[in-house]
């Protein structure tokens, strides 16, 4: 233990983080071991570089921005809809697709303590968790095509145990438990405005999940990519946990991606307000990418294809993607770029007291799944109807709140049942 402590002190001195041992003499032997082992596993070089580089804004002055063409689902003919849907259905029936649900977040912004997927919605006639809604969605497709799709759920260190216990408590919502697998995404320490890591407890550095872009690397580390290949899975559908209208298995979408000879595809919704704080799809230097709302001018947002009503930069990301297994293998070992978020986080102050700030005080670094798209020459983009496929739950103050999601979910279910 003494050798480990000596090593830790040397590392902390090098990176000016000696404060992390401020309470070392006051904590128990068990807590000392927890802290020392954690500090030895933190990549201080990486977090320091992320902090320094994050202060440098992305320079787009030498970047060529161009539109990423999209297909509008509402403009497809009945013949097209039938043709592409049959292509996708063949993949589902032949057991060549799997689902990955990214559920590493907590329900903090909803005032809820626990994994976001366990958050309950006041649906009629009974309450349902976000996990149950997704499970029922997949089971519905399984029953339709007489198959059982492998379902992989990405958790985090923070919510993994609770998530698994929730599934067991609810008997996996009727889903065959052998077809459900959990895997954890990686995490990074939080760092304050002075470049200092913060303590969650006197014996624990505060860390957070490093974004949904870590999904590929996490799949690789947990052996899922090899498992998928052994099962002869060809396609993977990726989606977030909080969209209650997400179509986890959409044969039309899958068929379009295949027919257009693409390795990846994403769904989008139309960005209604030109300067709404929403990132949109584009191409940067000829590669598929996302244009952050801070980089979108009114002129750019209102530009259209000549002599048409088709906007060039209004396709907003809705976290619904399809990728081939070969595409995933191409990016599994690539560390995607990190984005910085400024957030409020409680911390242990210099007196050893837990302090809750009244404004953002720390930086969190995340990479996003869409940053992987720039490693490909092209991708398929399908615009869908927001009222049919997009009802996320973010918080209580934005338009993406539980009440709105419930209303859209129930309206869609009623419309769907009446059309049968």
N, C-alpha and C positions, 0 to 999 in steps of 0.2 A: 504493500500500500504506500509506503514511504517513497519508493521509486516512482510510482505513478504520480504521487503528489508533486515530487520534484520536477517531473516531466511537464505536468500541467502548469506549474508556476512559470516554467521557462516559456511555454507557449503563450500564456496570458500576458507575460511581460513583453514578448515580441509584438503582440497585437494590441497592446495598451488596454487590456481587459481584466486587469488584476482585481477589480471590484467584485468580480464574480465569486471570489473566495472571502469576501468581507465577513461572512458569518460562519466560516468553516469551523472555528473552534467552539461554536455554540450549538452545532447540530449533532445528532446521534451518529454513532458509527455506521449504522445502516444508511442514513441519509448522506453521510460523507462518501460512501461507496457509490451511491446513486449519482451524486454530483460529479465525482471524479470520472466515472465511466462515461457520463454524458459529455463532459468537456473534452475527453479524449476522442470522442466520435464526431465532434463538430469540426467542420472544415472552415477554420477561421480565415484562411486565405481567400476562399470563395466568397464568404459573406462580406468580407472587407472590400473586395473588388466590386461586388454587386452594389454596395453602398456608394462607393466612389463613382462608378460608372453611371449609376442611376441619376446622378445630378446633371448628367449631360443629356440634353434633349435630342431626340432623333432628328437628324438633319435630312430633310427631304428635298433640299434644293438641287441636288444632283441625281435625284431619283425620278425616273419616268413613270408617272401615274397614268394608267389607262383603265378602261372599264373591263369588268369580267362579265361576259355575256351570260344571260340567264334565260331559263324557260319558265313560262307562266302556266301553272297547272290549269287555271281556269280557261286558257285559250287552246288547250289540247282538244282534238276532236274525239268523238266516241270511239272511233276506230283506233286512234292513237292510244287512248286510255286502255282499251282492251288489249292491244298488242303488247304494250310495255308491261302491263300488269301480269300477263301470262308468262312473260320472261322472268319476272321476279318471283312469281308463284312456283315456278319450276325449281328455283334455288331453295326456296323454303321447304317444299315437299321432299327434296332430296337431302335435307338436313345439312345444307352447306352454308348456313349462316348462324352467327351467335350474336348475343346482345351484351353490351357493356354499359352499365349504369354508373355514372360518376356521382358518388354520394358521400364525399369526404367532409362535407360542411356541417356546421352546427346551426341550430335554429335561433342563434343569438339575435339577429335583426328582427325576429318575430317575438322577441321577449320570451323565448322558449328554451329551456335547458334540456338539451339532448340532441341526438342526430337529427338533421333536418328531415330525413326520410321517415322519421317516426312521428312527425307533426300531424295532428289530426284535423281533418276538415269536417265542418258540420254539414255534411251532405244529407240528403233525404233518401231513404228513411233512417239510415244509420250513419254514424261518423265513420270515416275511413282515413287511414294514414296514407301518406304519399307513396309509401312502399306498397300498400295494398292496391292502390289505384293502378300502379305500374304492373303488379303481378296479375291483376285481373285483365289488363290490356293484353299481356302476352299470352295468358291462358286462353283468351278468346281466339287469338290467332292460332295457337296450338290445336284447339278443337276444330277450327275451320279446316286446317290442312293435315289433321291427323298426325301430328308430330309433337316433339317436345324440344324446344329450342334451348340450348345451353345459355344460362344467364349468369354473367359475371358482374359482381358489384364491387366497385372501388371505394373503400372506406379510407379512414385516416387513423393515425395512432390514437387520436383523441376520441374517435367514436366507434372504432372497430368492435370492441367487446360489447358495447351496448347494442350495436346494430345486429350482431349475431344473436344475442340473447333475445332481442325483439322478434326476430324471425322464428326462433325456436318457440317462444311463448305463443306466437300466433300460428304455429304449425305450418310455417312457410307459406301461409295464405293459400294452401292447397297446391302449391307448386312442388313437384317432386324434388326433395331436398338434395338428392344426388346430382341434380342438374343445376344446382345453385352453388357458386363458389365466391368467396370473399377474398379480396386482396388489398393490401394497404399501399397508399401512395407515400412518397417521401415527404420530409419536412425540413424546414430551415428556421434558424433562430430569427426573432424579431430584433430590430436595432433602432435605437432612438435617434433623435436629431443631432446628438453629439457623437454619433458613431459608436455608441455603447450598447452591448447586448443587455437585455433586462432579465431580471429574475422573476419567475412566477411564484416561487417559494424560496426561502433561504437556501434550499438545497436543489433547486431546479431552475434551469434556464428556460425562459418562455420561448416555445417554438410553435410554428403553424405549418399547415400543409402548403406545399409549394405549387399549387395550381393544377388544373385538369390536364395541362400539357405533359405532366409527368406520367400520364396513363400508359404510354408506350413502354417507357423504361420500367415501370412497375409491373406491367404484364410480363416483360422479359425476365425480371428478377424472380417473379413468383412462378415461373415455368408455364405460364398460360399460353404463350405463343407456341411453344413446343406441343402443348396439349391440343391446341386448336389444329395444328398441322397433323397430329396423329389421328384426329377425328375427321380429317379431310374437310375442315371448314374453309370456305373460300372467301367469305365476306363477314365483316363485323359492323354492327350498327351501334353507334355511340350516341348517348343522350344524357342529359342532366336529370337530377332527381326532382326538380321543383316544377316542371311543366306538366300539369295534369292532363293536357290534351296531346302530349307527345305520342306520335305513332312510332313505337319502337320497331315495328316490322311493317314496312310499307312496300308491297311488291311493285307498285308503280314506280316509286323512287328508285328502287333497286334495278328494275328493268331499264329505266332511262340511263342509269350509270353504265350498265353493261352494254346496252345498244350503242352508246356513244364512245365505247372503248376507253372509258376513264377508269382510273384506279381509285379515285376518291370523288365523293359528291357531298354537297351540303344543301340544306334547305334554308330559305330566307323568307322574311316577311317584308312587305313594302314599308319603307320609312316615310310616314305621312308628312311630318313637319321637316322642312329643309335643314333647320339648325337644331333639331332634336339631338340630345346628347346620346347618340347611338352610333357605334362604329358600323361601317359598311364594307361590303366586299369590293375588291378592285384587283388590279394587277400592279405590282411594283417591279419595274424593269422586266416586264413580261412574265412574271411569276405570280400565281394566285396569292392574294394577301388580304389583309384587313386594313382599312384606313380609319384611324382613330378620329373621333369627333372633333378633337382639338385641331386637326389638320384639314377639316372640311370647311371650305368657304361657301358663302351663299351662291356664288357663281358656279362653283363645282357641283353643289347639291341640286341646283336647278337646271343643269345642262341636260339636254336630251339628244337622242338620235335625230338627225336632221329630218324635218318634215314628218315627225311622228310625235306621239305623246309618251314615248318610252324614255324614262329617266336612265341616265348612265350610272349614277352613284346613289342608289336608294335601296339597295338590297341589304337588309340588316341581318346579322347573325342571330340564329335562334337555338344554337347548340343542338343540332340534329345532323349527324354526319354518317356517311357510309364509307368504309375503306376496305380494300382488298387485303388479304393476309400478306401479299407480297409488298403492298405499300407500307404496311405496319412494320415489316421486317427492314425496310429501307431507313426508317426513322427511329427504330427502337434504341439505338445507341447514341443518337444525336442529342446533345443538350440544347434545347430550344432557348431562345433569348428570354430574359426575365423582364417583367413589368413591375413597377413599384406602385404600391398602394399605401396611402397614409391613413392610419386607423387609430382608434382609441384602444388602449390595452392597459389593464391594471398591472401594477408592478410592485415589487418590494423596494421601498426607498432606503436611503442610507442608514436609517434608524431601525431597519428591519420590520417596518410596518407596511402592510398592504395598502397601496394608494390607488384610488380610482380617479383618473384624470377627467376633466370636464371638456376636453377637446383632443383631437388626434395628437398622439405623441410618439408613435412608432411607425416604422416602415416595414411592410410585408412584401416579400418578393415572390412573384408567381409567374409561371409560364403557362401558356394557353394552347389548347389543342390546335387551333387554327394556324398557329405559327409553323406547324409542320407542313402546311400546304405549299409553302414557298419552296419546298424541296422537289416539287413536281412541276411539269411544264404546263399542265392544265387541269381543270376539274369541272365537274358538272354542277350547276347551280339551279335549283328548282324553287321558284317562288310559290308559296302556298297561302291559303286563306287563314288569316290570323284567328278568325272566330272558330275555325275547325281544328287548328293544330297548335295554337300558342296561348297558353294561360299559365304563365309562371307565377310563383309566389316568392316575392323578394322581401317585402316588409309591409308595414301598415300605412305608410305615408305616400307611396308612389301609386301609379295606376295598376301596378302588378301586386295587388294585395289579396289576401284570402277571400274576401267577399266577391271581388271581381272574378277570381278564378272559379269559385263555386258557381256563380251565375253562368259563366261561359261553359263550364263543364256540364251542368244540368241542362242547359239549352241545347248543347250539342247532343247529349244522350237522348233527349226527347225527339230531336229532329232525326236522329239516326234510327230510333225505334219506329217512328212514324213512316219512314221510307221503306221499311222492310215489308 
